[in-house]
Amino acid sequence: MDPWTHYHSIGRAEGRQPGPSQALMFEHMLWHGLADQAIPALEALMSGDHPREAALAGWVLARWYRDQGLLETAFKAIEVFWQHSEGLRFLGHKGPALLAIQLALATGQPDRARTHLDRALKEHGPCPDLTLAGLTCDRATGASLQTLSAHIQSLYKGTGLSGVLVTDGPGALFDRLTGQATQASGSGPLVSVIVPAHNAATTLGHALDGLCAQSWRSLEIIVVDDGSTDKTAQIARNRAEKDPRIRVLVPGRNQGAYPARNAGMAAARGAFITVHDADDWSHPEKIAEQVRPLIEDTTLQGTLSHWVRVTPDLDMSLWRIEDTWIHRNVSSLMIRANLRKTLGYWDRTRASADTEYYYRIMRAFGPASLLEVHPGIPLAFGRTDASSLTGRAETHLRTQFHGLRRDYMEAAFNWHRRSRTPGDLYMGQKPRQRPFRIPPAIGVGDIPGPATPFDRLRDSPLFDPLWYWQAHEDVLAADIYPVRHYLDGGAAEDRDCGPDFSTSAYRLSHDLPDDTPALLHFHDHPQADPLPGFDGALKDAKGPRVMVFGHAAGKTLFGAERSLLDVMARMVARGDVPVMVLPAIRNADYLERLRAVTARIEVIPQLPRRGWRSPATQTVERLRAVIRQHAPREIHVNTLVQDAPLVAARAEGIDSVLHIREMPEQDVTLSRTMGISPDSLRADLLAQADRFVVNSSMVARWLAAPDRTEQRPNAVNPALFDLPFQPGETLHVALISSNITKKGVADFIAVATRVAETARPIRFLLIGPPTPDLHALRPWPDTVDFRGYAPTPLKAIAQADIVVNLSHFAESFGRTVMEAMAAGRPVITYARGTPQELVQSGKTGFVVPADDMDAVARAVLALEAARGQLVAMGRAGKARARTLQALADQDG
């Protein structure tokens, strides 16, 4: 389906984003422990000149600053969002309006809050969230109880549920919430409601009022006093004397909410069991609405309802607003009592055990085993208490992204994944040994179980989760826990897990199979080197050392790797002895080719250059140590994406040469990925490096430092000049690339489609690795052949009669274009970047307007119609390539 059509017809309503956003990328960093890097970047975006990014940065920062208690700053940020309509189009939900209303009221601007409410009602229409917004606006301006009750009543209008109102009298508004009970259910299965209570004397009575008023009368209400030091137990006993459905348990010393729940579960007699906190209040039909589906559908194992968290004065207090104030209440989970025999009890932790039990049920019985009743309608009001576990710093809800709650849930998920039957997930009320290990700070002192591979990696001093997220930004964007990702595939992909351990180098040095996580192997062999290096053929060679910092190569080699090998060969030819430093080495063949032209190869993991952070101090210090160890005359850095080597060289007083093979000024994707403007990047490079080697005049013009810059075209394999060229009856047109979107694969398929309509004997060859971008373009025309990756330029170009370059960015050189010309193949290229300067249109091929696929198709058909021109153009291209090759071969 066409993406634009999908977004406007379906995707926007589903919350899908129309394109990448830097602000939303930084949002991931902000909440995942990288706030020091994310906040300056978001502030810059918010004050920048890109309307959409400014708006989204305002939305992200407003939620962060509100969570930090900086209300004035948060309000200014959300107002930035509302200054740009692009942000609202990008998000399309009520969250920004709800946050703006709340912040306007919190900063004493009720009129501004009302403006936001009126606009939201116009945009979204009446809905429960905006009803609550109206309640907060009226409450802030001193509206009557009748008015406030009318708002709450309207929450349930049209739902078939009875209303709720606020009565007159002393105390906070929360404590005066009262349900208008409908006709009570006289009979039905017994439902046990567990109420854990610790020092809840001021709130327990109102919570019990709500439970005793439930329309489902067949209840037992089990109050578990968890070592209270106030009058909680006495209040519970007094209430039990008035209502025999209330039972009071006093297990003894304070153990925590979940051990208290377990005591209640063990004592429960009902056919169904649920929980109610001692400071919350429930709608009078909550129990009935949750139990009926369980009676009617025996495949259901549990039900849940939704709630809204509020202050005692009924101000909305959801800790981080997304798109609603009303959300699923995991604590409301009502289960069949027989789950005690199958899955057992809640985990004995200080936080998040209700969430774990929820996911435990889903793991055992599937997502369809749980049902949410009346989603979007609050069947309970949760009282916010800053001293509660959700508000304390160490167990704050924000730690569900990075911190104790996240660590605990990931450990639980690891236990869940190991299960094969529901019985494997049984948790006893007081297990002699825990079934899985958790962070001690969130536990209650139970004996931990045996360490799993997950535990060993999580506890490894060499595994740095924050570093992992920074090094592998796709993992952060997908919000995958680093340890789990490493175990599930990251190790097999040779992803590094920290600055002091190289997965790829360790795997190669120990010849490990892909299914063996390298870091686990290291911990089983602690005498091994976590950062193994490799001696090269020149280890005993005499001559000045030159240190070369290369980039990480993948399983397949492309132009950048071949260019680096050329650089090394030229160094050796002039008498230098190279020492190579790589951030990773994932290709055994590439390693052997490098060893042939080096004295030593060191592998040191490095984070790529990013505009929002400085190089990691730990990495810079390690690189400085390597520089001192090998004492090079100078260092060469093969790509501008690496900055740590330049910083290390400057600190050691060693001259540095930066080889620039990228064109940031015209490569939007590269600039976005690095998070830095071309002008800022240029300033950084000029400050960090002493000299530069560039591969084209275009790069030299951008750098604008002629006294420090040497221009040297990329060299090509001389054997290409001897490659025969004998076009057959069927013409073969090839795109030789990494087969990603910015290389023009979609354009290539479009050209093939146009040419196929002429029924001429022309086939189109995709030469390169399989990629998701290629897969998304299927089905292809019958005239397109996928030939796969070719290990050498000769094997790739030998398949082609014509080579095309359709890159959507300005390539700084265009090595494949040069190689094709050297092999005598005509080239068709877009008028973009350096390739248009290499190709002489009409003589060695054709230069056509950028992104003009019709022009490419016409050029292909013209060459097919005039076969005599093919060989003539090939000869001309070969001559031009020889001239350029001579420049590349010059010593310097």
C-alpha positions, -999 to +999 in steps of 0.1 A: +000+000+000+013+035-008+027+049+025+011+083+021-023+068+014-019+044+043-009+071+068-039+094+059-065+066+057-054+043+085-019+050+100-026+083+117-056+069+135-034+040+146-008+063+160+018+055+134+044+081+127+048+095+091+086+096+093+115+096+117+118+123+143+149+133+161+129+146+191+112+112+196+145+095+193+159+117+220+128+109+241+139+073+242+173+085+255+157+108+280+138+081+298+164+054+294+192+069+316+207+093+290+191+125+301+224+144+302+228+138+265+191+141+255+181+173+273+206+197+255+197+181+222+160+185+228+164+221+240+183+229+208+155+213+187+128+231+206+145+265+198+154+255+163+139+264+129+123+230+121+086+234+131+078+197+136+109+189+156+105+220+177+069+210+185+078+174+194+107+185+215+084+207+234+060+178+240+088+156+252+105+181+275+072+193+290+065+158+303+101+154+316+101+188+334+067+181+349+080+148+362+109+167+377+085+192+394+097+221+371+062+233+363+069+267+349+096+253+326+073+225+316+045+249+307+068+269+285+078+237+267+042+226+260+034+260+247+061+256+222+043+225+210+011+245+205+029+272+185+035+247+156+005+229+140+030+203+126+033+187+160-004+181+164-006+165+130+023+143+139+008+131+172-029+134+166-041+125+202-053+143+233-021+141+253-006+175+245-040+192+254-043+173+287-008+182+297-012+219+286-045+221+307-028+206+337+003+228+335-017+260+329-037+253+361-006+244+380+011+277+371-020+298+379-034+304+344-069+291+344-079+311+314-052+295+293-062+261+306-098+268+294-085+279+260-067+246+256-098+227+268-121+245+243-096+237+214-094+201+224-132+197+225-134+212+191-106+189+178-116+156+195-152+161+207-166+151+241-148+122+257-140+110+293-105+125+293-118+160+284-146+155+309-119+151+336-102+181+321-133+201+325-136+189+361-101+201+369-107+235+353-139+240+372-124+228+404-095+253+401-119+282+397-140+273+427-170+256+410-198+242+431-200+206+442-230+202+419-209+213+390-181+189+399-205+160+404-221+167+371-187+162+354-181+129+372-217+118+365-211+124+328-181+100+328-206+071+329-232+085+306-242+061+279-223+032+295-252+016+314-233+023+347-246+042+376-232+076+383-208+089+409-209+122+428-191+143+454-211+148+486-210+179+508-190+177+541-156+179+556-124+164+542-108+162+508-130+158+477-116+123+471-129+112+505-164+124+495-167+103+463-199+084+466-216+059+442-252+059+433-258+022+437-280+003+414-300-027+423-277-051+442-270-086+430-285-109+457-266-140+448-237-153+428-202-167+432-182-154+461-156-129+452-127-124+476-113-088+477-078-086+493-070-052+509-034-050+520-030-021+544+000-005+561-005+026+582-037+033+562-058+047+591-067+079+572-078+062+540-089+027+548-124+037+558-133+053+525-118+024+506-141+000+526-171+023+520-166+018+483-163-020+486-192-024+510-214-004+486-207-027+456-237-039+437-222-074+438-231-084+473-215-119+474-181-106+488-156-113+514-133-084+520-100-095+535-081-067+552-045-077+557-028-054+582+009-054+572+025-044+605+008-011+609+018+012+637-013+034+636-050+024+641-053+006+608-061-028+624-086-013+649-104+005+621-106-027+601-120-046+631-146-019+639-158-022+603-158-060+605-182-058+634-207-038+613-203-058+581-196-096+585-182-098+550-151-081+562-123-103+577-091-090+593-058-107+591-027-096+611+002-117+599+028-098+621+057-076+611+056-054+580+068-075+550+054-054+521+023-052+499+029-084+480+036-108+509+004-092+525-015-100+493-003-135+494-015-139+530-049-127+518-049-150+488-040-180+509-070-172+531-094-164+503-125-186+500-141-170+469-144-185+435-127-153+422-100-132+438-091-096+433-072-068+451-081-033+462-055-009+477-063+007+510-062+043+496-083+038+465-120+040+458-141+020+434-172+026+414-201+006+429-204-017+399-167-024+395-167-059+410-199-069+392-186-057+358-154-077+363-169-109+376-197-113+350-174-120+320-156-147+341-189-164+348-200-162+312-167-172+295-149-201+311-118-195+288-111-162+306-086-164+334-089-128+345-104-094+340-092-059+346-107-025+347-094+010+340-088+038+365-076+074+369-051+085+395-059+117+413-048+139+442-070+142+473-085+173+456-093+154+424-065+169+403-053+144+377-019+130+387-008+105+361+030+106+364+037+108+327+009+117+303+009+099+270-025+102+253-049+098+282-054+101+319-075+069+321-056+037+317-055+000+326-054-007+363-032-038+366-039-039+403-076-045+396-068-079+381-096-104+391-086-140+387-102-174+391-092-189+425-080-221+409-050-201+395-035-205+430-029-242+421-016-235+386+004-202+388+004-197+425+009-164+443+023-129+437+060-126+436+075-114+469+090-081+458+087-044+468+072-033+434+058-044+401+047-079+412+011-072+400+025-065+365+045-097+366+015-117+375-005-101+347+022-111+322+026-145+338-011-153+330-006-141+294+025-163+291+006-193+305-027-189+287-023-163+260-034-127+257-070-137+250-072-151+285-075-116+300-102-091+293-104-054+300-139-042+309-151-007+300-118+004+286-115+042+288-140+045+316-126+048+352-141+022+375-117+032+402-100+064+415-064+059+427-051+082+453-017+096+446+008+096+475+043+110+469+056+087+496+043+055+479+065+031+461+055+046+428+067+080+439+100+071+457+131+077+436+145+042+436+112+026+427+096+055+409+075+046+379+101+061+356+123+031+365+101+010+343+122+024+314+156+022+331+162+011+367+148-012+393+114-018+378+128-025+343+155-048+357+129-067+377+104-071+348+131-082+324+143-109+349+107-120+352+102-121+314+134-143+312+117-167+336+085-166+316+103-174+284+119-205+299+085-220+307+070-248+286+038-254+306+017-232+329+030-253+358+065-241+351+054-207+362+042-217+396+052-193+424+046-204+460+033-182+488+067-184+506+091-202+483+122-216+498+141-203+469+132-177+443+124-190+407+144-162+392+169-136+404+160-100+409+179-068+420+184-071+458+170-036+463+136-046+451+135-079+470+124-089+505+154-111+514+143-144+498+170-169+488+179-163+451+177-191+426+206-204+405+221-179+381+210-182+345+229-169+315+207-138+317+217-132+353+254-137+346+253-112+318+232-087+337+257-089+366+288-088+344+311-057+350+318-059+312+282-055+302+271-018+302+234-015+293+236+023+286+266+018+264+248-010+245+218+013+238+241+040+226+262+017+204+231+000+189+205+027+184+181+003+168+179-016+201+171+016+220+145+027+194+128-007+198+131-004+236+147-039+239+165-047+271+202-049+262+209-082+280+180-099+264+189-085+230+225-097+234+213-132+243+186-134+217+208-124+187+231-095+195+260-118+204+255-138+172+256-105+153+289-096+170+274-066+188+296-052+215+282-050+250+305-024+265+337-004+260+360-031+275+349-063+256+349-069+219+324-096+210+337-099+174+374-100+182+368-125+210+347-148+187+373-148+160+402-153+184+385-183+200+367-196+168+333-196+186+302-206+168+274-180+164+252-196+190+278-191+218+276-157+235+311-145+236+309-127+269+296-159+286+325-178+272+349-152+285+335-155+321+340-193+319+376-186+308+386-155+329+422-159+319+413-149+283+418-114+269+385-094+267+400-073+239+422-097+219+444-083+191+459-100+161+495-099+149+500-090+113+525-101+087+546-070+094+549-074+131+587-077+129+591-051+101+615-022+106+602+013+098+581+040+113+548+030+128+516+046+115+484+040+133+452+037+112+418+038+127+393+019+105+356+015+106+337-016+115+331-038+085+301-062+082+298-096+068+300-081+033+327-057+020+320-026+000+339+004-014+348+018+019+366-014+030+384-016-004+395+020-002+410+014+033+429-016+020+443+006-008+454+032+017+472+005+037+489-009+007+502+026-003+516+031+033+535-002+031+548+007-003+564+038+010+580+021+039+556+027+067+545-001+091+507+003+098+491-007+131+453-010+126+427-001+153+391-013+146+360-008+166+349-043+156+359-071+132+331-092+119+346-106+087+373-132+088+384-127+052+387-089+058+408-096+089+432-118+069+435-091+042+443-065+068+468-087+086+488-089+053+495-052+054+498-045+092+521-052+121+492-055+145+454-052+146+439-039+179+401-041+184+386-015+207+348-009+208+339+027+201+307+047+200+301+065+167+303+103+165+271+119+176+264+156+178+248+153+213+277+137+231+314+138+235+335+107+230+334+084+260+362+092+284+369+055+291+373+049+254+395+079+248+418+068+277+421+033+262+429+047+228+456+069+244+471+039+260+472+021+226+489+051+210+515+052+237+521+014+234+528+015+196+543+051+194+531+059+159+546+088+139+510+099+131+475+085+131+451+082+102+413+080+108+394+065+079+360+080+085+346+112+100+321+091+119+348+083+145+358+111+168+374+093+198+407+086+180+411+122+170+405+133+206+430+107+219+456+117+194+453+154+203+456+145+240+488+126+232+503+153+210+503+130+179+495+144+144+463+132+129+451+128+094+414+124+087+403+106+055+368+120+045+348+097+022+314+112+031+296+143+019+276+155+049+264+187+032+243+167+008+237+135+027+206+143+048+205+108+062+241+109+075+236+143+091+203+132+108+220+100+120+249+119+135+226+146+149+248+174+138+245+200+111+271+200+083+284+234+094+288+223+130+304+190+119+329+209+097+339+231+126+344+201+149+366+183+122+388+214+117+393+216+155+400+179+160+422+169+130+455+183+118+453+173+081+427+158+057+427+135+028+395+138+006+385+117-024+369+145-045+368+182-052+333+183-038+345+172-004+374+196-006+351+225-014+329+216+016+358+213+040+373+246+027+407+241+043+430+240+012+463+244+032+455+213+052+438+191+026+451+167+000+427+154-027+432+118-037+406+099-058+397+064-047+419+037-064+404+007-081+417-029-087+440-027-118+426-061-129+393-043-138+411-027-168+416-062-183+380-074-178+365-084-212+334-066-224+313-086-249+276-076-247+253-104-258+219-103-274+203-096-240+215-064-224+223-066-186+218-034-166+231-036-130+228-017-098+257-027-076+252-015-041+243-022-005+207-024-017+193+001+008+167+028+001+192+057-002+211+038-029+180+041-052+167+005-052+131+017-056+141+038-086+159+009-101+128-013-099+107+016-113+131+019-143+129-018-149+091-016-148+091+012-175+116-006-197+097-039-194+067-023-212+088-020-244+095-058-245+131-052-254+157-079-245+170-061-214+174-076-179+180-057-147+204-071-121+204-063-084+239-071-072+244-068-035+231-084-002+194-091+006+179-063+026+145-054+042+144-024+018+146-048-012+120-072+003+095-043+007+097-036-030+084-071-040+069-082-063+095-071-089+090-072-127+099-105-144+129-087-160+146-082-126+171-107-113+185-107-078+221-119-081+231-115-044+264-102-030+295-104-052+327-107-031+349-086-055+343-058-080+354-080-108+328-106-101+301-080-098+309-060-129+315-090-150+278-097-149+269-062-163+268-045-196+257-012-182+260+000-146+237+026-131+241+049-101+208+061-087+218+072-052+194+096-034+223+114-018+254+131-031+282+105-031+316+120-023+332+099-050+313+070-065+337+041-064+314+017-082+311+042-111+349+044-114+352+006-112+326+002-140+344+027-162+377+009-156+360-023-168+348-005-199+311-004-189+290+026-198+275+043-167+241+060-163+241+082-132+219+109-117+233+144-118+241+143-081+274+143-062+308+134-076+296+106-100+283+132-124+318+146-126+333+112-133+309+104-161+312+124-194+276+124-206+273+111-241+309+099-242+314+075-213+277+071-204+248+094-195+242+119-168+205+124-163+185+147-140+184+135-104+154+113-096+142+113-132+135+076-137+120+082-171+153+097-182+172+067-169+148+044-188+153+064-220+191+062-216+189+024-212+167+021-243+190+044-263+221+022-255+202-009-263+191+005-297+226+017-306+247-013-296+278+001-314+280+029-288+284+005-259+319-006-268+329+029-278+316+044-246+334+016-227+367+025-242+363+061-234+353+053-198+384+031-195+407+059-206+392+083-182+395+058-154+432+053-162+437+091-158+420+091-124+438+060-113+472+077-120+462+104-095+453+078-069+486+060-073+507+091-067+528+088-035+519+112-007 
